[in-house]
Amino acid sequence: MAELGLGAPDERAALERCLALMDDVEGIFASLPDIEEQSAIATVLADIAALEARRDKTRAIKQGMMQQLLTGRVRLVRPSHAVTPQC
């Protein structure tokens, strides 16, 4: 390992750990879905992110509306009787 320029013992130990880990990982097989399925998954995840953003925006609007109602800035008044148009 001296030919690699690794003179310090801790650098050598780090390289040895890395090489040992590579040997452990080398035998692992991981299958990936085909491109069409990966694309479908990406589309679903993007849709979920868009829905979460819409939900967060709706919650913020609701919180603002509730704050306006609780502070009395906006009032919801129920009419005592319905007004019907006369023909």
VODRENFI-983222 format. One record per residue: chain; x, y, z of N, C-alpha, C in turn; residue number from 1. Coordinates in nm, 2 decimals. Atoms other than C-alpha are relative to their C-alpha. Example, Ala and Ser with C-alpha at 12.3 -4.5 7.8 and 13.67 -1.06 7.14 Angstrom:
% VODRENFI-983222
@chain->A n.px->0.09 n.py->-0.12 n.pz->0.00 ca.px->1.23 ca.py->-0.45 ca.pz->0.78 c.px->0.09 c.py->0.12 c.pz->0.00 resi->1
@chain->A n.px->-0.09 n.py->-0.11 n.pz->0.00 ca.px->1.37 ca.py->-0.11 ca.pz->0.71 c.px->-0.08 c.py->0.11 c.pz->0.08 resi->2
% end
This chain:
% VODRENFI-983222
@chain->A n.px->0.08 n.py->-0.12 n.pz->0.00 ca.px->0.00 ca.py->0.00 ca.pz->0.00 c.px->0.08 c.py->0.13 c.pz->0.00 resi->1
@chain->A n.px->-0.09 n.py->-0.11 n.pz->0.00 ca.px->0.30 ca.py->0.22 ca.pz->0.02 c.px->0.01 c.py->0.06 c.pz->-0.14 resi->2
@chain->A n.px->0.00 n.py->-0.05 n.pz->0.14 ca.px->0.29 ca.py->0.24 ca.pz->-0.36 c.px->-0.12 c.py->0.09 c.pz->-0.03 resi->3
@chain->A n.px->0.12 n.py->-0.08 n.pz->0.02 ca.px->-0.05 ca.py->0.41 ca.pz->-0.33 c.px->0.02 c.py->0.14 c.pz->0.07 resi->4
@chain->A n.px->-0.03 n.py->-0.12 n.pz->-0.07 ca.px->0.10 ca.py->0.69 ca.pz->-0.12 c.px->-0.08 c.py->0.01 c.pz->0.13 resi->5
@chain->A n.px->0.07 n.py->0.01 n.pz->-0.13 ca.px->-0.09 ca.py->0.58 ca.pz->0.19 c.px->0.10 c.py->-0.03 c.pz->0.11 resi->6
@chain->A n.px->-0.11 n.py->0.03 n.pz->-0.10 ca.px->0.18 ca.py->0.62 ca.pz->0.46 c.px->-0.06 c.py->-0.01 c.pz->0.14 resi->7
@chain->A n.px->0.05 n.py->0.00 n.pz->-0.14 ca.px->-0.03 ca.py->0.69 ca.pz->0.77 c.px->-0.08 c.py->-0.13 c.pz->0.02 resi->8
@chain->A n.px->0.07 n.py->0.13 n.pz->-0.04 ca.px->-0.17 ca.py->0.38 ca.pz->0.95 c.px->-0.15 c.py->0.02 c.pz->-0.01 resi->9
@chain->A n.px->0.14 n.py->-0.01 n.pz->0.01 ca.px->-0.52 ca.py->0.53 ca.pz->0.97 c.px->-0.05 c.py->0.01 c.pz->-0.14 resi->10
@chain->A n.px->0.04 n.py->0.00 n.pz->0.14 ca.px->-0.53 ca.py->0.59 ca.pz->0.60 c.px->0.00 c.py->-0.14 c.pz->-0.06 resi->11
@chain->A n.px->0.00 n.py->0.14 n.pz->0.04 ca.px->-0.43 ca.py->0.23 ca.pz->0.54 c.px->-0.12 c.py->-0.08 c.pz->0.05 resi->12
@chain->A n.px->0.12 n.py->0.07 n.pz->-0.06 ca.px->-0.70 ca.py->0.11 ca.pz->0.78 c.px->-0.13 c.py->0.04 c.pz->-0.07 resi->13
@chain->A n.px->0.12 n.py->-0.05 n.pz->0.07 ca.px->-0.96 ca.py->0.32 ca.pz->0.61 c.px->-0.01 c.py->-0.07 c.pz->-0.14 resi->14
@chain->A n.px->0.00 n.py->0.06 n.pz->0.13 ca.px->-0.86 ca.py->0.18 ca.pz->0.27 c.px->-0.04 c.py->-0.15 c.pz->0.01 resi->15
@chain->A n.px->0.03 n.py->0.14 n.pz->-0.02 ca.px->-0.87 ca.py->-0.18 ca.pz->0.40 c.px->-0.15 c.py->-0.02 c.pz->0.04 resi->16
@chain->A n.px->0.15 n.py->0.01 n.pz->-0.03 ca.px->-1.22 ca.py->-0.12 ca.pz->0.55 c.px->-0.08 c.py->0.01 c.pz->-0.13 resi->17
@chain->A n.px->0.08 n.py->-0.03 n.pz->0.12 ca.px->-1.34 ca.py->0.02 ca.pz->0.22 c.px->0.01 c.py->-0.12 c.pz->-0.09 resi->18
@chain->A n.px->-0.01 n.py->0.12 n.pz->0.09 ca.px->-1.20 ca.py->-0.28 ca.pz->0.02 c.px->-0.07 c.py->-0.12 c.pz->0.06 resi->19
@chain->A n.px->0.07 n.py->0.11 n.pz->-0.06 ca.px->-1.35 ca.py->-0.53 ca.pz->0.27 c.px->-0.15 c.py->0.02 c.pz->-0.03 resi->20
@chain->A n.px->0.14 n.py->-0.03 n.pz->0.03 ca.px->-1.69 ca.py->-0.35 ca.pz->0.23 c.px->-0.04 c.py->-0.03 c.pz->-0.14 resi->21
@chain->A n.px->0.02 n.py->0.03 n.pz->0.14 ca.px->-1.66 ca.py->-0.37 ca.pz->-0.15 c.px->-0.01 c.py->-0.15 c.pz->-0.02 resi->22
@chain->A n.px->0.01 n.py->0.14 n.pz->0.01 ca.px->-1.60 ca.py->-0.74 ca.pz->-0.12 c.px->-0.13 c.py->-0.05 c.pz->0.05 resi->23
@chain->A n.px->0.13 n.py->0.04 n.pz->-0.05 ca.px->-1.91 ca.py->-0.78 ca.pz->0.09 c.px->-0.12 c.py->0.04 c.pz->-0.09 resi->24
@chain->A n.px->0.11 n.py->-0.05 n.pz->0.08 ca.px->-2.13 ca.py->-0.57 ca.pz->-0.14 c.px->0.00 c.py->-0.06 c.pz->-0.14 resi->25
@chain->A n.px->-0.02 n.py->0.05 n.pz->0.14 ca.px->-2.00 ca.py->-0.73 ca.pz->-0.46 c.px->-0.09 c.py->-0.11 c.pz->-0.03 resi->26
@chain->A n.px->0.09 n.py->0.11 n.pz->0.02 ca.px->-2.21 ca.py->-1.04 ca.pz->-0.42 c.px->-0.15 c.py->0.02 c.pz->0.01 resi->27
@chain->A n.px->0.14 n.py->-0.03 n.pz->-0.02 ca.px->-2.54 ca.py->-0.87 ca.pz->-0.36 c.px->-0.06 c.py->0.04 c.pz->-0.14 resi->28
@chain->A n.px->0.08 n.py->-0.02 n.pz->0.12 ca.px->-2.79 ca.py->-0.87 ca.pz->-0.65 c.px->-0.12 c.py->0.08 c.pz->0.03 resi->29
@chain->A n.px->0.12 n.py->-0.07 n.pz->-0.02 ca.px->-3.05 ca.py->-0.61 ca.pz->-0.67 c.px->-0.07 c.py->0.02 c.pz->-0.14 resi->30
@chain->A n.px->0.08 n.py->-0.02 n.pz->0.12 ca.px->-3.32 ca.py->-0.61 ca.pz->-0.94 c.px->-0.07 c.py->0.13 c.pz->0.00 resi->31
@chain->A n.px->0.07 n.py->-0.13 n.pz->0.02 ca.px->-3.46 ca.py->-0.28 ca.pz->-1.07 c.px->-0.12 c.py->-0.02 c.pz->-0.09 resi->32
@chain->A n.px->0.12 n.py->0.01 n.pz->0.10 ca.px->-3.80 ca.py->-0.24 ca.pz->-1.24 c.px->0.05 c.py->0.06 c.pz->-0.13 resi->33
@chain->A n.px->-0.04 n.py->-0.05 n.pz->0.13 ca.px->-3.79 ca.py->-0.17 ca.pz->-1.61 c.px->-0.03 c.py->0.15 c.pz->-0.01 resi->34
@chain->A n.px->0.01 n.py->-0.15 n.pz->0.02 ca.px->-3.79 ca.py->0.19 ca.pz->-1.74 c.px->-0.14 c.py->0.05 c.pz->0.01 resi->35
@chain->A n.px->0.14 n.py->-0.04 n.pz->0.00 ca.px->-4.17 ca.py->0.20 ca.pz->-1.80 c.px->-0.05 c.py->0.01 c.pz->0.15 resi->36
@chain->A n.px->0.05 n.py->0.01 n.pz->-0.13 ca.px->-4.24 ca.py->0.10 ca.pz->-1.44 c.px->0.07 c.py->0.11 c.pz->0.09 resi->37
@chain->A n.px->-0.07 n.py->-0.10 n.pz->-0.08 ca.px->-3.97 ca.py->0.34 ca.pz->-1.30 c.px->-0.07 c.py->0.14 c.pz->-0.04 resi->38
@chain->A n.px->0.06 n.py->-0.12 n.pz->0.04 ca.px->-4.14 ca.py->0.62 ca.pz->-1.50 c.px->-0.14 c.py->0.01 c.pz->0.06 resi->39
@chain->A n.px->0.13 n.py->-0.01 n.pz->-0.07 ca.px->-4.48 ca.py->0.53 ca.pz->-1.36 c.px->0.01 c.py->0.03 c.pz->0.14 resi->40
@chain->A n.px->-0.03 n.py->-0.03 n.pz->-0.14 ca.px->-4.34 ca.py->0.53 ca.pz->-1.01 c.px->0.03 c.py->0.15 c.pz->0.02 resi->41
@chain->A n.px->-0.04 n.py->-0.14 n.pz->-0.01 ca.px->-4.19 ca.py->0.87 ca.pz->-1.07 c.px->-0.12 c.py->0.09 c.pz->-0.02 resi->42
@chain->A n.px->0.12 n.py->-0.08 n.pz->0.02 ca.px->-4.52 ca.py->1.00 ca.pz->-1.20 c.px->-0.09 c.py->0.00 c.pz->0.12 resi->43
@chain->A n.px->0.08 n.py->0.01 n.pz->-0.12 ca.px->-4.71 ca.py->0.88 ca.pz->-0.89 c.px->0.06 c.py->0.08 c.pz->0.11 resi->44
@chain->A n.px->-0.07 n.py->-0.08 n.pz->-0.10 ca.px->-4.45 ca.py->1.03 ca.pz->-0.66 c.px->-0.01 c.py->0.15 c.pz->-0.02 resi->45
@chain->A n.px->0.01 n.py->-0.14 n.pz->0.03 ca.px->-4.47 ca.py->1.36 ca.pz->-0.84 c.px->-0.15 c.py->0.04 c.pz->0.03 resi->46
@chain->A n.px->0.14 n.py->-0.03 n.pz->-0.03 ca.px->-4.85 ca.py->1.35 ca.pz->-0.81 c.px->-0.03 c.py->0.01 c.pz->0.15 resi->47
@chain->A n.px->0.02 n.py->-0.01 n.pz->-0.15 ca.px->-4.83 ca.py->1.28 ca.pz->-0.44 c.px->0.06 c.py->0.13 c.pz->0.05 resi->48
@chain->A n.px->-0.06 n.py->-0.12 n.pz->-0.04 ca.px->-4.59 ca.py->1.57 ca.pz->-0.40 c.px->-0.09 c.py->0.12 c.pz->-0.03 resi->49
@chain->A n.px->0.09 n.py->-0.11 n.pz->0.03 ca.px->-4.84 ca.py->1.80 ca.pz->-0.58 c.px->-0.12 c.py->0.00 c.pz->0.09 resi->50
@chain->A n.px->0.12 n.py->0.01 n.pz->-0.09 ca.px->-5.13 ca.py->1.68 ca.pz->-0.37 c.px->0.04 c.py->0.05 c.pz->0.14 resi->51
@chain->A n.px->-0.04 n.py->-0.05 n.pz->-0.13 ca.px->-4.93 ca.py->1.74 ca.pz->-0.05 c.px->0.02 c.py->0.15 c.pz->0.00 resi->52
@chain->A n.px->-0.02 n.py->-0.14 n.pz->0.00 ca.px->-4.84 ca.py->2.09 ca.pz->-0.16 c.px->-0.14 c.py->0.07 c.pz->0.00 resi->53
@chain->A n.px->0.13 n.py->-0.05 n.pz->0.01 ca.px->-5.21 ca.py->2.15 ca.pz->-0.24 c.px->-0.07 c.py->0.00 c.pz->0.14 resi->54
@chain->A n.px->0.05 n.py->0.01 n.pz->-0.14 ca.px->-5.31 ca.py->2.02 ca.pz->0.11 c.px->0.06 c.py->0.10 c.pz->0.09 resi->55
@chain->A n.px->-0.07 n.py->-0.10 n.pz->-0.09 ca.px->-5.05 ca.py->2.24 ca.pz->0.28 c.px->-0.06 c.py->0.14 c.pz->-0.03 resi->56
@chain->A n.px->0.05 n.py->-0.14 n.pz->0.03 ca.px->-5.18 ca.py->2.55 ca.pz->0.09 c.px->-0.15 c.py->0.01 c.pz->0.05 resi->57
@chain->A n.px->0.13 n.py->-0.01 n.pz->-0.05 ca.px->-5.54 ca.py->2.46 ca.pz->0.18 c.px->-0.01 c.py->0.02 c.pz->0.15 resi->58
@chain->A n.px->-0.01 n.py->-0.01 n.pz->-0.15 ca.px->-5.45 ca.py->2.42 ca.pz->0.55 c.px->0.04 c.py->0.14 c.pz->0.04 resi->59
@chain->A n.px->-0.04 n.py->-0.14 n.pz->-0.03 ca.px->-5.28 ca.py->2.76 ca.pz->0.54 c.px->-0.12 c.py->0.10 c.pz->-0.02 resi->60
@chain->A n.px->0.12 n.py->-0.08 n.pz->0.02 ca.px->-5.59 ca.py->2.92 ca.pz->0.39 c.px->-0.10 c.py->-0.01 c.pz->0.11 resi->61
@chain->A n.px->0.09 n.py->0.03 n.pz->-0.10 ca.px->-5.81 ca.py->2.75 ca.pz->0.64 c.px->0.04 c.py->0.07 c.pz->0.13 resi->62
@chain->A n.px->-0.05 n.py->-0.06 n.pz->-0.13 ca.px->-5.59 ca.py->2.87 ca.pz->0.93 c.px->-0.02 c.py->0.15 c.pz->-0.01 resi->63
@chain->A n.px->0.02 n.py->-0.15 n.pz->0.01 ca.px->-5.60 ca.py->3.23 ca.pz->0.80 c.px->-0.14 c.py->0.04 c.pz->0.01 resi->64
@chain->A n.px->0.15 n.py->-0.03 n.pz->-0.01 ca.px->-5.98 ca.py->3.22 ca.pz->0.76 c.px->-0.04 c.py->-0.02 c.pz->0.15 resi->65
@chain->A n.px->0.03 n.py->0.02 n.pz->-0.14 ca.px->-6.01 ca.py->3.08 ca.pz->1.12 c.px->0.05 c.py->0.11 c.pz->0.08 resi->66
@chain->A n.px->-0.06 n.py->-0.11 n.pz->-0.08 ca.px->-5.78 ca.py->3.35 ca.pz->1.25 c.px->-0.09 c.py->0.13 c.pz->-0.02 resi->67
@chain->A n.px->0.09 n.py->-0.12 n.pz->0.03 ca.px->-6.00 ca.py->3.62 ca.pz->1.08 c.px->-0.13 c.py->-0.01 c.pz->0.07 resi->68
@chain->A n.px->0.12 n.py->0.02 n.pz->-0.08 ca.px->-6.31 ca.py->3.47 ca.pz->1.23 c.px->0.01 c.py->0.02 c.pz->0.15 resi->69
@chain->A n.px->-0.02 n.py->-0.01 n.pz->-0.15 ca.px->-6.17 ca.py->3.44 ca.pz->1.58 c.px->0.04 c.py->0.14 c.pz->0.05 resi->70
@chain->A n.px->-0.04 n.py->-0.13 n.pz->-0.04 ca.px->-6.03 ca.py->3.79 ca.pz->1.58 c.px->-0.12 c.py->0.10 c.pz->-0.02 resi->71
@chain->A n.px->0.12 n.py->-0.08 n.pz->0.03 ca.px->-6.37 ca.py->3.93 ca.pz->1.46 c.px->0.02 c.py->0.09 c.pz->-0.12 resi->72
@chain->A n.px->-0.02 n.py->-0.08 n.pz->0.12 ca.px->-6.22 ca.py->4.08 ca.pz->1.15 c.px->-0.10 c.py->-0.03 c.pz->-0.11 resi->73
@chain->A n.px->0.11 n.py->0.04 n.pz->0.10 ca.px->-6.47 ca.py->3.88 ca.pz->0.94 c.px->-0.11 c.py->-0.06 c.pz->0.09 resi->74
@chain->A n.px->0.11 n.py->0.06 n.pz->-0.07 ca.px->-6.81 ca.py->3.79 ca.pz->1.06 c.px->-0.09 c.py->-0.07 c.pz->-0.09 resi->75
@chain->A n.px->0.10 n.py->0.08 n.pz->0.08 ca.px->-7.06 ca.py->3.53 ca.pz->0.94 c.px->-0.13 c.py->0.03 c.pz->0.07 resi->76
@chain->A n.px->0.13 n.py->-0.03 n.pz->-0.06 ca.px->-7.40 ca.py->3.67 ca.pz->1.00 c.px->-0.11 c.py->-0.08 c.pz->-0.07 resi->77
@chain->A n.px->0.11 n.py->0.08 n.pz->0.06 ca.px->-7.70 ca.py->3.45 ca.pz->0.95 c.px->-0.13 c.py->0.09 c.pz->-0.01 resi->78
@chain->A n.px->0.12 n.py->-0.08 n.pz->0.01 ca.px->-8.00 ca.py->3.64 ca.pz->0.81 c.px->-0.12 c.py->-0.06 c.pz->0.08 resi->79
@chain->A n.px->0.11 n.py->0.04 n.pz->-0.09 ca.px->-8.31 ca.py->3.63 ca.pz->1.04 c.px->-0.11 c.py->-0.06 c.pz->-0.09 resi->80
@chain->A n.px->0.10 n.py->0.06 n.pz->0.09 ca.px->-8.54 ca.py->3.56 ca.pz->0.74 c.px->0.06 c.py->0.01 c.pz->-0.14 resi->81
@chain->A n.px->-0.05 n.py->0.01 n.pz->0.14 ca.px->-8.48 ca.py->3.47 ca.pz->0.38 c.px->-0.07 c.py->0.11 c.pz->-0.08 resi->82
@chain->A n.px->0.06 n.py->-0.10 n.pz->0.09 ca.px->-8.53 ca.py->3.74 ca.pz->0.13 c.px->-0.04 c.py->-0.06 c.pz->-0.13 resi->83
@chain->A n.px->0.04 n.py->0.06 n.pz->0.12 ca.px->-8.74 ca.py->3.62 ca.pz->-0.16 c.px->-0.03 c.py->0.11 c.pz->-0.10 resi->84
@chain->A n.px->0.03 n.py->-0.10 n.pz->0.10 ca.px->-8.76 ca.py->3.82 ca.pz->-0.49 c.px->-0.15 c.py->0.01 c.pz->-0.03 resi->85
@chain->A n.px->0.14 n.py->-0.02 n.pz->0.04 ca.px->-9.10 ca.py->3.97 ca.pz->-0.57 c.px->-0.02 c.py->0.03 c.pz->-0.14 resi->86
@chain->A n.px->0.02 n.py->-0.02 n.pz->0.14 ca.px->-9.23 ca.py->3.95 ca.pz->-0.92 c.px->-0.12 c.py->0.09 c.pz->-0.03 resi->87
% end
